Amino acid sequence: MKKTFKMMLISLLAISLFLVGCNSKSEQTSGEKEPAKNEGSKKSELIYARGTDSTSLDPITTTEGDTFKVTDSIFDTLLTYGEQDTEVKPGLAEKWEVSPDGLTYTFHLVKGVKFHDGTDFNAEAVVFNFERWMNGNADSFPYYSMFGGYKGDEGHVISEVTAVDDSTVKFVLKRPQAPFLKNLAMSPFGIASPTAVKESGDKFREKPVGTGAFKFVEWKQNDRIVLEKNADYWQKGYPKLDKIIFRVIPENTARLNALVNGEIDMMDGLNNSDEGTVTSNANLQLIERPSMNVGYLGFTLTRKPFDNKLVRQALNHAIDKKAIIEAFYAGQAEPAKNPMPPSIEGYNDEVEEYPFDLEKAKALLAEAGYPDGFEMDLWAMPVARLYMPEGMKVAEVIQENFSKIGVKAKIQSVDWATYLDKAAKGEFDAFMLGWTGDNGDADNFLYTLLDKDSIGANNYSYYSNDELHDILIKAQTENDKDKRNELYKQAQVIIHDDAPWVPLVHSRPLMAASKDVTGYLPHPTGSESFYKVEFK
């Protein structure tokens, strides 16, 4: 199969080079166009392999990271982040003003930008997108809950979005939201073509149209997604590549073999144990993504016996995190004790972790009324992720740990899209998942994952605590950094005691690429546009 696929690629590349020589143009850094070189020109087609397929190509409709790996190159956001940090930078909005009371934001848009379908990007397009999202719900647009819910919800932050003129849009908030600008830069809030959304309806998730550096070409599900260069991209001189092919290769080791054999150019999800294979190969390069993640075991608190805090605390004591890290992360991950990583401001290092203590776990189970343990389903991730490279094997370790306190865990799994859907609906006893931060703010971990406003969206545990909610809302409205951090530290104490999760690890995400790939800067959010990537 590998040889056949490679021959197909060679044939396709030969045809591509012939067509390029006949009628194609490439864009220089200056923004001027010239005929593409024929023989001897460098590669312009990148093949990127990942562990699973996207669940949608409309980024607002999902919370799944493999979608954003693709859509960040198709869509642009109003604001963006620094190349390898979460400092807010201009995007489709080139500048903005904020009123002294923090309730009015006025954005001045880049002029002359076109969507891939040739229609104009303007203030009305921004209004259309936000009206579409705020009139949805957690099932249709789960990430919009970052703005406190949806239109009509008591906590919804945005009062109105209006087009002042063709290139100026104004947001009026009901209350200040400290991470508002950072939220706007998040991958899910890519601005879509209103015309394409109206024409495609629900099919827009399969036919995305944005203003990004690359245009959508085709999607062969569970196989490949193909994007091609947007020659009219508003950031002149970009993109550098003519085409990107996102391939699906489920196993981390199989992806590495494909890279070694020259069948692909880049891969994510490199096992820590395979780092030496890459560093010892002169044709490859190791890429380390800045870490901003947590892998966890979540409990659904609406299901017995997980509605009992003592049971949840017992299971926290029953997992040997250090053994998991040694076995599956080559010792290169950090044990987690909070639902956010230490790299995020407001992290509470004074929280005492639940030590691995089987006797303590048994005592807590007995106190909860389960001296002989109980039976449960343990749902294991069917795909490799940066925070969980070998989900099934980690589940087996957890299963063995639980058996020592009388808890019989039956490991279950299902395809990734179904897994996420069922978890969101609260259908699992316990489930393995993780999170890579979207904007570098504590709000994006604590409020997004564990506040009652986020139940049905990203709060898969259905955890609700009114005291925690009040603290998190207060933190959102507080602009003083030190006061915000103190509130988040209080929040972590509450979450730790209630134990809706077992926080497992903060991983060190590794990637690999061929030596001739350049211009790629991995972002801590887990996704980035490929508009600066090229071959040497």
N, C-alpha and C positions, 0 to 999 in steps of 0.2 A: 504493500500500500504506500509506503513512504517513497519508494522509487517512482511509482506511477504518479503520485501527487507532484513529485519534484519535476518529472518530465512535463506534466501539464503546466506547471509554473514557468518552465523554460520556454514552452511553446507560446504561452500567453505573453511572456515578456518579449519574445521575438516579434509577435504581432504588434504589441504595444509600441516597441521601438520603431517599427516600420511606420505605424500611424503617426507617431510623434514626428518622425522625419518628414512625413508628407505635409501635415497641416496643423501641427500644434505650436503653441507659444508658451514661453515660461516668463515669470516675472522676476526682475532683478530687485535687489534691495532698494534701489532708488525709486521703485514703483514703475519704471518704464518697462515696456515689453520688447522682447527680441525673439527671433526664431530659436527654438530649442536646438541644442547641439545633437548631432546624429551619432556617429560612432565615437566611442571614447567618453561619452558623457557619464556622470556619476548616476548611481541608482536614484530613482525618484518614487519608488513604491515600497512602502513599509508593511511588513506582515507582523502583527502583534497578537500573541497568543495569551489567552486567559482561561480560567478554569471552568467557567460556565457562560451561558448565553445571557443576554439582557432579557429582562422581563417586559420591557417597554422601551420605546425610543422617544416617548414624550416624558421628559424628566420629572414633571410635576406629579405624575401618576404613580410613582413608585418611591421606595426608600432604599432600593437595591443598588449597591455600588457599581456593579458591572454595567448598569445603564449609564451612569454618569461618566464612566471611562470613555464611552462613545459620544454621548450627547454634549460633553464639554467642547467638542470640536465642531458640532453642528449649530449650537446655540450660543449666544452671548447673553450676559446678564447686565443689568444697569450698572452695577459696580463689580469689581473683581478684587482679588487679593494679590499681595506681593508674590514674586515667583516661587518662594519657598517659605512663606509665612502667611499669617492671616491679617496683615495690615491692609486696611481698605484702600483701594486704588480706583481711579476712573475706569469705567467700562463703556457701555453705550451712553452713559451719562458722563460728560467730560468735566463737569463741576457741579457743585450743589451748595445750598445754604440751609441752615437750620435756625429756626426761630429761638429766641432766648428761653422760652418756656418748654422747648423740646417737643412741641406738638405739630409744627409745620415744617415739612421738608420740601424744598423746591429744587428740582433737578433740571439741568440744562443739557439737552441731548446732542450727541454728535449728528451733524447734518449730512445729508446725502447718502445715508446708509440704505441699502436695499436688502429685502429678504431674498432668499434663493429663488422664489417664484417671480421675482421682478417687481413686487409691490413695495411701497415705501414703508420704511421704519419711521415712526413719528410718535408724538405724544398720545394720539388716539390709539395706537397699537399697544402702548404700555397700559393705558386705561382698560382696553379690551382684555388683556391678559389678567390683570388683577381682578377685574369684575368676574371673569370666568372662574378664577380660583376661589374667590371669597364666597361665591354662590354655590360652591360645591360642598363636599363633606369629607370626613376622614377616610371613607372608602375610595372616593374618586381622586382626591388630592391630599394625601396624608401629610405632606410636609408643610402645607399651608398653616397647619396648627401652630407653627412657629410664631404666628401673629395672633396668638391667643384664641384660636378657634375660627369660626366662620361667620358670615353675615347673619346677624340675628342672635348670635351667642353673646352672653353677658361679658365674657372676657375678651371679645374680639377687639384688637387694638386699632385697626384702621377705620376711621370714620368715613373718609371719602378719598377718591383719587380722581383728579380732574386735569384736563388738558388746558393749560393757560393759553398756549398758542401751539403752533406746529412742532416746535422744538423745546417746549417747556412743560413739565408735568409737576403737579403739586399733590403731595400726600398730607392729609390732616389726620392726626392721631387722636384717639379718645383719652389716652394717657401716655406719658413718656415710656419709651421702651429702649433701654440702654443699648441692647445689641441690634437695634433696628437696621443700621447701615450694614453691619456684618451679615445679617440675615439676607439682605437684598443681594449680596454677592454669592450666595450659596448656589450650588449646581442646579437644584430643582427649579430655580426661578429664572430659567432661560426664557427669553422673550420669543414667542412663536408668532408666525404670520397669521393674523386674523383671517385673511382670505383662505388660507390652507386649512385652518381649524374648522371654519364654517363648511368648506367643501368636503372635508374628509370625515368630520364627526368623530365617532369612536375609533375610526381607522387611522386617525392622526398619529396614534401611538406606533403605527407601522409605516407611516409616510411623513416623517418629521421635516419641517421647513423652518429654519431659523435664519440668523444673519452671520453665522459662524464661518470659520476659515475653510470648512469642508462641507460639501453637499452630500446628502444621502443618495445612494445609488440602488442598493439592493440589500435584502435581509433573507438569507436562507437559514431558517431557525435551527439552532443547535449545530450550526456549521460555520457560517461566516456573515459578517456585516461589511459592506463595501462603501467607502466614502471617496469622493473625488474632490480635487482642488476647486475652491471657489475663486475663480480668476478675478472677480470683482470685489474681493474682500476689502473692507473699509480700512484695515490696517495695512497700508501700502508696503509692498515687498514681501508679504506673507500670504499664504503659507509657502514653505519651501518644498514640500512634497507634492507630487501629483495625485497620489492615491494612498489610502490606508485600508488594509484588510484586517479586520478583527476576527481571528479564528478561535474556535472553541476546542481546547484539548483538556479534558477533565483532570487528568492526573498530573501533579507537579513534576514528577520524574519524567513522564512522557513529554511534557513541554520542554524540559531541559534537553532531552535527547534530540528533539526536533531542532532546538537552537544549535546544539553541537554539530548536527548534520547539515546545517545551513538551510533548513526548510522554513525557518521563521527568522525574524530579525530581533524581536524583543519578546520577553515573557514576564508575567508577574507571578507571584506565589512561589518563589524559590524556597525550597526547604533549607532551614539553617544548616542542616547536616550536609547539604550539597554546596556550601559556599566554597570549599576547597576545590571542587571540580571546576568552578568558574574561574577562580583566581589563578589556577595553574594552567589555564588554557589561554595562550597568547592571542587567540582569535576572539575572545570574549571579554566583556567588562561586567563587573559587579556594580549594582546600583542599590543604594540603601535609601529607603524613603524615610523622611523625618517621622518619628513615631508620635501618634496622637490617637491611640485606640484603647479599647478594652474588649476582652473576650469574656463571656459570662455564661453561667447556667441560671436561667430564669425560672421562677415558679409562677404558676397562674393562681392568684390568690382567691379567685372565685370558685376554685375546685378543692374539695377536701382531699387530704388533710392539710393542704397548703394554705388554708385560711388561718391556721394556727401558727403564731409567731414562734413558739417554742420548737415546732417541727422544723421550720425554716432555719432557725439558729442551729439546731442539731445537725442538719445537713451541711451547713457551713463548716462546722467542726470536723465533718467526716471526710473531706476531700483533701488529698495530699497534693497541693499545688506544686510544691517543689519537685516531686517525682514526675509530674506531668511536664514541667519545664525542662527537666533533664532529659526526658525520653523523647519529646516531640519538638522542642525548640532549641536543642543542642545547648541547653543551659543559658541561652541568650535572650530570655524574656524576663520580665519582672513580675513577681507575684502581685496580684491586685488585691486591695482591701477596700477601695472605694470605687464607685461607678464611673469615675473620671480619672484620667492619668495625671501623674505628678507634673507634667509639662503645662497643665492648664492653670491659670491664675485662680486662686481661691481653693486650691487643693488643701485638704486637711490632713497633714501628716501625723497629727496627734491622735487620730482614730486608731484604736487598738485592733489589730487584725484578729480574726477568729483562728486560733492555732489549730493545727491538725491534732485532734484529741478525741480518739474513739470512745474513751470512757465518759468524757464530758458529753459527747453526742448521745450515748446510750441513756445517760441520766436525764437529759433534756427530753428525749423521746418518752421515757417513763413518766416524767412530770406532765407531759402533754397528753398522756393516756394511751400511749403506744409502746408498752414495755417490750412487746415481741416484734416491733417493727410493723411494716405494712407493705403492700404491693403498689407499684406505680409504673407508669410509662415514662421512659426517658427518650426524648426525641433528639436524634443526632443529626447535625448538619450534613447534607449530602454533597456539599461542595467544599473546596478548599478556599479559605479566606486568609487575609494577612494576619488576622488575629487568631485564626483557628485553622492551621494548615492540614491537620489530619483529624477531622471531627469524629469519625467513627472510632478511631483508636483511643482518642481522649475519652469518649463515652464509655469504652470498655474499662478503662481505669476507674472512672467514676462509679460504674456498675460494681466493680470489685470492692471499692471503698465502701459503698453503701451496704453491700452484703455483710460486711463485718459488724454492722449495727442492726442487722435483722431486716433491712429494707431491701426488698427484691425489686430491682429495676429492670423492666423489660425494654430493651433498646428498640426503637422504632425509627423509621426514616421514610421519606417520600421525595419526589422531585422538588427542586428548589422553589419554583413558583408556588406550588401547592403548599409547601412547608411554610413559606412566608404568609400566605393567605390564612392558613389554619391557625398559625401562631397569633396573627393579628385579631382573629375572631375568638381567641381564648379557648381553643379546643385541645390544648396540650396540658398535661400535668406539669411537666418540666421540659425545658427546651434549651438547646445550646444556640447562642447567637453572639453577636458582638457589634461594636460600633466604632467607626472612625469619625472623629469630629469633623463637622462641616464648616465651622467658622472660628474655632479657637477660643470660644467662650464657654464658661461653665454652664450657662443657660442651655446650650446645645446638648449637654449631657443630662443634667439633672431635670430641667423642665421638659425637654423633648422626650426623654426616655421614662421618666418616673412621676411626672405630675398627673393629677387626675384629668386635666384638660387634654392630655395626650392619649387617654385610653381609646382604643380603636384606631389610633394612628401608629405611634411608635412605642407606646407603653403597653407592651405585650403581656406584662404581668398583671394588668388590671389592678395595679396598686393605687390606692387612694388614701391620702392622709391630709386632712384639712390644715393642720398646723404647718406641714411642709408646703402646701399650696400657698398659704399666706406669706411664708418666707420667700418663696421663689418669685411671686408676683412683686413683692416689695423690692427684691433684688433687681428685677427688670426695670423698675421705675427709679432706681437709685443710680445717680451718675457719679457719685464719689467712689473711686476705685477701692479704697480701703474698707469702706462700709459695705460695698457689694461683696468683697472677698469674705468679710466676716459673716455675712448672711449665708453665703455658700458653705462656709465651714460648719455653721449650725445645721444646715440642711443635710450635710453628709453624716452628722452624728445621728440624726433622726433615721435616715435611710439605713445606716449600719445596724441600728437596734431593731428596726422592723424587718430587715433581711429579706427583701423581696427577691434578691438575687444571691448567688454565690459569685462575686467578682473573681475571675480566675487569673487572667494574665494581661499585661501590657506588652505587646510583642515588638520585635525589631523587624519590620517588614523588609524583605530582600527581593530584588528583581535582578534580571540579567539581560544583556543585549550583546549583539555582535559589536566588535571593536570599532567598526566604521560608523556607528550611529552617534550623532552628536546633536547638541541643542536640546536634549531632553532633561528637564529638571523636575524630579518627582515632588509632588506637593503633599504636605502633611494631611490634607483632607482626603487623600486617596485617589484623586482624579485631577486631570489637567488637560488643557487643549494641546494638540500636537502641532500647533501652527509654527513653532520655531524649530521643529525637528527636521534634520536632514542627514544625508550621508556624506562622509568626508570624501 
